[in-house]
Amino acid sequence: MAGAALALSACGFADMRSPLPEFMRAKASDPVAPEPAPDIRRLMRENLEQVFTSASQPSRVRVSAPRREPSGPNWTACVRADLNSVMGKPLGAQTYRLTVGNNAIVDRRRVEDDDNCASETYEPI
């Protein structure tokens, strides 16, 4: 009797792709709704010091439209600004790629050759 109870109790954990009748299968979880595109301009205005140091004196800050990250739930955008070095000398326009998740900047890095930031259209913040 214990063996039959054990065998029957496993039916409640049947995978949705199993050959069991549908009423015995586990229900598929609802897909997670995609996060809406973040307001990159607002995020940059509110978190400018998170992307650029105050010593770099960022000016002419411009952002691209957010794009869905191909492998994950986050968004990416490019940001470009005229910066100064720590010695105060102009560095010119510098471009960074931002990763945004849960409506917050989670990562920032300088663009590399394989980034598509050069082809983006930028708008001032």
Backbone as a chain_set.jsonl record, in Angstrom:
{"seq": "MAGAALALSACGFADMRSPLPEFMRAKASDPVAPEPAPDIRRLMRENLEQVFTSASQPSRVRVSAPRREPSGPNWTACVRADLNSVMGKPLGAQTYRLTVGNNAIVDRRRVEDDDNCASETYEPI", "coords": {"N": [[0.823, -1.174, 0.0], [1.991, 1.24, 0.745], [3.796, 1.539, -1.32], [2.114, 1.969, -3.526], [0.957, 4.383, -2.803], [3.194, 6.03, -2.86], [3.847, 5.902, -5.594], [1.578, 7.079, -6.737], [1.694, 9.624, -5.633], [3.713, 10.87, -7.01], [2.547, 11.615, -9.355], [1.492, 14.163, -9.162], [3.576, 15.845, -9.691], [4.095, 15.8, -12.353], [5.538, 16.687, -15.421], [4.749, 19.335, -17.745], [5.099, 18.449, -20.308], [4.841, 15.764, -20.281], [3.669, 12.363, -20.966], [1.284, 11.964, -19.65], [-2.274, 12.263, -18.973], [-3.841, 15.456, -19.484], [-5.084, 16.617, -17.195], [-3.548, 15.634, -15.141], [-1.08, 16.74, -15.378], [1.49, 19.142, -14.545], [0.826, 22.591, -14.401], [1.772, 24.966, -16.873], [3.904, 27.689, -16.233], [2.947, 31.126, -16.212], [4.106, 33.324, -18.761], [6.62, 35.777, -18.137], [5.854, 39.158, -18.143], [7.229, 41.416, -20.487], [9.556, 43.914, -19.505], [8.8, 47.372, -19.645], [10.243, 49.784, -21.936], [12.936, 51.665, -20.608], [13.125, 55.083, -19.424], [15.598, 56.59, -20.617], [16.715, 59.15, -20.823], [15.709, 60.489, -18.518], [16.777, 58.811, -16.53], [19.52, 59.292, -16.912], [19.684, 62.051, -16.321], [19.043, 61.982, -13.599], [21.021, 60.318, -12.567], [23.615, 61.081, -13.284], [26.158, 61.24, -12.065], [26.69, 58.608, -11.593], [27.508, 57.574, -13.946], [29.449, 59.3, -15.045], [32.362, 60.775, -13.6], [32.469, 63.559, -11.347], [34.701, 65.115, -11.628], [35.337, 64.887, -14.291], [33.754, 66.665, -15.566], [31.276, 66.496, -17.286], [29.817, 67.476, -20.361], [27.436, 68.485, -22.863], [25.831, 66.092, -22.907], [24.502, 63.225, -24.343], [22.089, 60.774, -25.343], [21.258, 57.513, -26.637], [18.481, 55.709, -28.098], [16.85, 53.248, -26.06], [17.611, 49.755, -26.284], [16.49, 46.409, -26.42], [18.21, 43.967, -24.634], [19.845, 41.283, -26.205], [20.191, 38.819, -24.899], [18.66, 38.355, -22.354], [16.765, 40.041, -19.71], [17.337, 42.742, -19.589], [17.987, 46.175, -20.681], [19.829, 48.061, -23.126], [21.735, 51.007, -23.789], [23.353, 53.755, -25.402], [25.567, 56.31, -24.349], [26.86, 59.527, -24.771], [29.305, 61.997, -24.202], [31.058, 65.113, -23.809], [34.127, 65.158, -22.29], [36.508, 65.925, -19.657], [39.926, 65.348, -18.729], [41.445, 64.144, -15.641], [43.353, 65.996, -15.154], [42.296, 68.221, -16.217], [42.362, 68.662, -18.919], [40.807, 68.705, -22.12], [39.159, 65.782, -23.251], [37.554, 65.244, -25.32], [34.739, 63.882, -27.149], [33.366, 61.132, -25.513], [32.233, 57.776, -25.414], [29.917, 55.6, -23.886], [28.499, 52.423, -22.996], [25.457, 51.649, -21.57], [23.856, 49.471, -19.261], [20.646, 48.7, -18.388], [18.411, 47.767, -15.9], [15.423, 46.872, -14.238], [14.615, 49.521, -14.162], [16.885, 50.991, -13.458], [20.332, 51.995, -13.632], [22.549, 49.495, -14.148], [25.027, 48.771, -15.044], [27.971, 50.104, -16.595], [30.092, 50.747, -19.278], [32.993, 51.441, -21.283], [32.669, 51.893, -24.806], [33.313, 49.322, -27.193], [34.955, 47.905, -30.107], [33.111, 46.099, -31.207], [30.657, 47.053, -30.442], [27.623, 48.783, -31.311], [27.402, 51.521, -31.104], [28.361, 53.639, -32.627], [26.697, 53.863, -34.803], [24.329, 54.749, -33.784], [21.594, 57.051, -33.11], [21.641, 60.065, -31.395], [20.218, 61.92, -28.665], [19.941, 64.981, -26.862], [20.078, 65.19, -23.249]], "CA": [[0.0, 0.0, 0.0], [2.893, 2.381, 0.78], [4.364, 1.662, -2.663], [1.09, 2.554, -4.402], [0.819, 5.788, -2.419], [4.378, 6.722, -3.36], [3.727, 6.001, -7.049], [0.529, 8.035, -7.068], [2.068, 10.97, -5.209], [4.591, 11.43, -8.032], [1.738, 12.121, -10.463], [1.272, 15.584, -8.975], [4.747, 16.587, -10.145], [4.328, 15.475, -13.762], [5.922, 17.806, -16.266], [3.708, 19.69, -18.708], [5.357, 17.749, -21.568], [4.799, 14.322, -20.039], [2.593, 11.682, -21.703], [0.11, 11.795, -18.8], [-3.42, 13.086, -19.36], [-3.627, 16.857, -19.141], [-5.501, 16.969, -15.838], [-2.529, 15.166, -14.209], [0.171, 17.451, -15.627], [1.731, 20.431, -13.885], [0.471, 23.718, -15.262], [2.894, 25.799, -17.317], [3.879, 29.004, -15.594], [2.659, 32.226, -17.12], [5.329, 34.027, -19.144], [6.844, 37.059, -17.479], [5.618, 40.28, -19.051], [8.471, 42.156, -20.708], [9.671, 45.209, -18.842], [8.716, 48.453, -20.64], [11.502, 50.491, -22.203], [13.218, 52.687, -19.588], [13.31, 56.47, -19.848], [17.047, 56.761, -20.503], [17.022, 60.562, -20.589], [15.439, 60.768, -17.109], [17.775, 58.083, -15.736], [20.805, 59.993, -17.004], [19.599, 63.31, -15.573], [19.02, 61.689, -12.165], [22.168, 59.501, -12.155], [24.775, 61.475, -14.088], [27.396, 60.933, -11.334], [26.898, 57.156, -11.632], [28.131, 57.269, -15.237], [30.645, 60.135, -15.193], [32.829, 61.399, -12.363], [32.272, 65.012, -11.37], [35.958, 65.72, -12.078], [35.397, 64.875, -15.752], [32.916, 67.782, -15.999], [30.577, 66.125, -18.528], [28.984, 68.481, -21.027], [26.791, 67.985, -24.09], [25.49, 64.685, -22.68], [23.5, 62.761, -25.296], [21.786, 59.352, -25.19], [20.569, 56.838, -27.737], [17.246, 55.02, -27.702], [17.14, 51.956, -25.43], [17.409, 48.538, -27.084], [16.372, 45.198, -25.607], [19.42, 43.144, -24.645], [19.462, 40.035, -26.872], [20.225, 37.638, -24.023], [18.267, 38.669, -20.987], [15.645, 40.967, -19.537], [17.804, 44.121, -19.461], [18.026, 47.078, -21.816], [21.108, 48.739, -23.314], [21.696, 52.3, -24.469], [24.659, 54.397, -25.493], [25.597, 57.693, -23.865], [28.048, 60.217, -25.268], [29.485, 63.309, -23.574], [32.381, 65.726, -23.885], [34.717, 65.015, -20.957], [37.854, 66.417, -19.377], [40.75, 64.426, -17.955], [41.614, 64.574, -14.245], [44.25, 67.159, -15.188], [41.525, 69.339, -16.74], [42.494, 68.788, -20.369], [39.668, 68.109, -22.828], [39.321, 64.464, -23.863], [36.65, 65.161, -26.459], [33.538, 63.064, -26.961], [33.592, 59.76, -25.056], [30.977, 57.028, -25.506], [29.768, 54.474, -22.966], [27.296, 51.6, -23.126], [24.767, 51.44, -20.298], [22.918, 48.36, -19.109], [19.578, 49.154, -17.497], [17.499, 46.725, -15.454], [14.524, 47.325, -13.166], [14.578, 50.98, -14.22], [18.087, 51.532, -12.824], [21.578, 51.705, -14.353], [23.224, 48.408, -13.432], [26.406, 48.628, -15.523], [28.413, 51.07, -17.575], [31.433, 50.437, -19.767], [33.369, 52.142, -22.52], [32.317, 51.114, -25.988], [34.369, 48.565, -27.856], [34.788, 47.852, -31.554], [31.94, 45.315, -31.606], [29.429, 47.773, -30.072], [27.037, 49.507, -32.436], [27.113, 52.888, -30.664], [28.723, 54.612, -33.665], [25.582, 53.996, -35.744], [23.123, 55.187, -33.067], [21.179, 58.452, -33.148], [21.693, 60.571, -30.035], [19.417, 63.07, -28.309], [20.426, 65.581, -25.612], [19.234, 64.91, -22.079]], "C": [[0.877, 1.252, 0.0], [3.502, 2.618, -0.594], [3.38, 2.313, -3.622], [0.922, 4.036, -4.083], [1.994, 6.599, -2.937], [4.288, 6.924, -4.87], [2.691, 7.046, -7.44], [0.901, 9.458, -6.669], [2.973, 11.636, -6.236], [3.801, 12.007, -9.194], [1.511, 13.618, -10.347], [2.423, 16.434, -9.481], [5.05, 16.332, -11.609], [4.58, 16.751, -14.558], [4.819, 18.09, -17.283], [3.905, 18.994, -20.048], [5.28, 16.23, -21.414], [3.624, 13.69, -20.784], [1.336, 11.443, -20.859], [-1.057, 12.623, -19.326], [-3.25, 14.502, -18.815], [-4.023, 17.202, -17.716], [-4.489, 16.528, -14.787], [-1.2, 15.92, -14.357], [0.262, 18.738, -14.813], [1.401, 21.54, -14.873], [1.731, 24.506, -15.631], [2.778, 27.158, -16.652], [3.605, 30.072, -16.646], [3.959, 32.92, -17.488], [5.406, 35.385, -18.448], [6.636, 38.166, -18.509], [6.911, 41.05, -19.246], [8.419, 43.531, -20.042], [9.56, 46.307, -19.904], [10.061, 49.155, -20.785], [11.733, 51.578, -21.158], [13.35, 54.07, -20.214], [14.783, 56.818, -19.61], [17.41, 58.219, -20.202], [16.813, 60.93, -19.123], [16.466, 60.08, -16.223], [19.126, 58.791, -15.758], [20.774, 61.303, -16.239], [19.702, 63.05, -14.073], [20.279, 60.984, -11.668], [23.433, 59.828, -12.941], [26.091, 61.096, -13.402], [27.681, 59.433, -11.283], [27.613, 56.749, -12.922], [29.443, 58.025, -15.408], [31.061, 60.681, -13.837], [32.631, 62.905, -12.472], [33.531, 65.726, -11.859], [36.064, 65.761, -13.598], [34.552, 65.989, -16.367], [32.178, 67.472, -17.301], [29.73, 67.272, -19.065], [28.468, 67.874, -22.326], [26.488, 66.495, -23.979], [24.323, 64.313, -23.603], [23.309, 61.263, -25.122], [21.105, 58.811, -26.446], [19.279, 56.215, -27.206], [17.621, 53.688, -27.046], [16.813, 50.803, -26.371], [17.35, 47.357, -26.133], [17.657, 44.4, -25.746], [19.056, 41.787, -25.248], [19.415, 38.811, -25.955], [19.898, 38.018, -22.591], [17.17, 39.704, -20.913], [16.046, 42.443, -19.527], [17.726, 44.887, -20.771], [19.43, 47.653, -21.921], [20.865, 50.058, -24.034], [23.11, 52.843, -24.491], [24.525, 55.828, -24.998], [26.928, 58.303, -24.289], [28.107, 61.589, -24.599], [30.902, 63.808, -23.832], [32.935, 65.744, -22.466], [36.085, 65.663, -20.884], [38.607, 65.344, -18.601], [40.842, 64.931, -16.519], [42.544, 65.785, -14.148], [43.544, 68.386, -15.745], [41.622, 69.538, -18.234], [41.319, 68.107, -21.065], [40.031, 66.758, -23.464], [38.483, 64.333, -25.126], [35.457, 64.279, -26.128], [33.93, 61.628, -26.594], [32.233, 59.056, -25.029], [31.024, 55.823, -24.582], [28.488, 53.716, -23.284], [26.742, 51.363, -21.731], [23.932, 50.182, -20.368], [21.924, 48.793, -18.046], [18.667, 47.98, -17.192], [16.691, 47.223, -14.277], [14.548, 48.834, -13.015], [15.725, 51.634, -13.438], [19.308, 51.159, -13.662], [22.339, 50.667, -13.551], [24.672, 48.224, -13.877], [26.695, 49.729, -16.529], [29.825, 50.692, -17.975], [31.714, 51.226, -21.032], [33.027, 51.262, -23.704], [33.551, 50.443, -26.562], [34.06, 48.508, -29.34], [33.525, 47.109, -31.979], [30.616, 45.95, -31.182], [28.919, 48.548, -31.28], [26.732, 50.965, -32.09], [27.44, 53.936, -31.722], [27.562, 54.849, -34.626], [24.298, 54.493, -35.082], [22.852, 56.669, -33.296], [21.06, 58.934, -31.707], [20.808, 61.801, -29.864], [19.961, 63.662, -27.015], [19.494, 65.247, -24.461], [18.645, 66.208, -21.589]], "O": [[0.549, 2.229, -0.673], [3.706, 3.764, -0.994], [3.779, 3.132, -4.45], [0.762, 4.853, -4.989], [1.819, 7.725, -3.401], [4.617, 7.999, -5.371], [2.908, 7.815, -8.377], [0.459, 10.409, -7.314], [2.993, 12.864, -6.321], [4.336, 12.816, -9.952], [1.351, 14.285, -11.369], [2.255, 17.637, -9.68], [6.157, 16.619, -12.066], [3.902, 17.761, -14.372], [4.049, 17.198, -17.641], [2.976, 18.947, -20.854], [5.625, 15.498, -22.341], [2.693, 14.387, -21.188], [0.41, 10.778, -21.323], [-0.842, 13.592, -20.054], [-2.587, 14.708, -17.798], [-3.351, 18.014, -17.081], [-4.553, 16.993, -13.649], [-0.297, 15.746, -13.539], [-0.749, 19.336, -14.446], [1.68, 21.414, -16.065], [2.631, 24.687, -14.811], [1.684, 27.708, -16.524], [3.983, 29.936, -17.81], [4.829, 33.094, -16.634], [4.393, 36.042, -18.208], [7.18, 38.111, -19.611], [7.623, 41.315, -18.277], [7.388, 44.203, -20.024], [10.17, 46.185, -20.967], [10.898, 49.126, -19.883], [10.814, 52.339, -20.852], [13.652, 54.197, -21.401], [15.156, 57.282, -18.533], [18.315, 58.483, -19.41], [17.652, 61.615, -18.539], [16.973, 60.679, -15.274], [19.8, 58.879, -14.732], [21.749, 61.64, -15.567], [20.364, 63.799, -13.354], [20.582, 61.04, -10.476], [24.233, 58.937, -13.229], [27.037, 60.679, -14.07], [28.799, 59.03, -10.962], [28.25, 55.697, -12.976], [30.436, 57.457, -15.863], [30.21, 61.014, -13.012], [32.628, 63.458, -13.572], [33.449, 66.81, -12.435], [36.803, 66.583, -14.141], [34.632, 66.228, -17.572], [32.429, 68.119, -18.318], [29.022, 67.947, -18.317], [28.999, 66.879, -22.818], [26.852, 65.721, -24.864], [23.299, 64.995, -23.637], [24.257, 60.552, -24.788], [20.471, 59.546, -27.203], [19.033, 56.206, -26.0], [18.608, 53.065, -27.438], [15.862, 50.869, -27.151], [18.085, 47.314, -25.146], [18.137, 44.182, -26.859], [18.056, 41.192, -24.846], [18.668, 37.868, -26.219], [20.768, 38.001, -21.72], [16.697, 40.191, -21.94], [15.175, 43.311, -19.463], [17.438, 44.322, -21.826], [20.147, 47.728, -20.923], [19.906, 50.199, -24.793], [23.958, 52.439, -23.696], [23.499, 56.475, -25.202], [27.981, 57.675, -24.179], [27.086, 62.26, -24.449], [31.823, 63.02, -24.047], [32.304, 66.272, -21.551], [36.733, 65.915, -21.9], [38.003, 64.532, -17.901], [40.369, 66.026, -16.214], [42.512, 66.514, -13.156], [44.115, 69.476, -15.752], [41.035, 70.476, -18.774], [40.885, 67.037, -20.637], [41.063, 66.617, -24.12], [38.684, 63.408, -25.914], [35.202, 63.971, -24.964], [34.727, 60.996, -27.287], [31.218, 59.653, -24.671], [32.031, 55.119, -24.503], [27.517, 54.29, -23.776], [27.46, 50.933, -20.828], [23.364, 49.862, -21.412], [22.305, 49.2, -16.948], [18.207, 47.283, -18.096], [17.217, 47.922, -13.411], [14.508, 49.366, -11.906], [15.553, 52.694, -12.837], [19.314, 50.123, -14.327], [22.731, 50.919, -12.411], [25.461, 47.594, -13.172], [25.802, 50.22, -17.219], [30.655, 50.359, -17.129], [30.801, 51.625, -21.754], [33.086, 50.035, -23.618], [34.673, 50.933, -26.431], [33.025, 49.005, -29.784], [32.926, 47.447, -33.001], [29.554, 45.434, -31.53], [29.692, 48.921, -32.163], [25.88, 51.58, -32.731], [26.853, 55.018, -31.714], [27.456, 55.929, -35.206], [23.279, 54.644, -35.757], [23.754, 57.438, -33.629], [20.435, 58.265, -30.884], [20.66, 62.613, -30.777], [20.405, 62.913, -26.145], [18.294, 65.048, -24.648], [17.898, 66.217, -20.611]]}, "num_chains": 1, "name": "protein.A"}
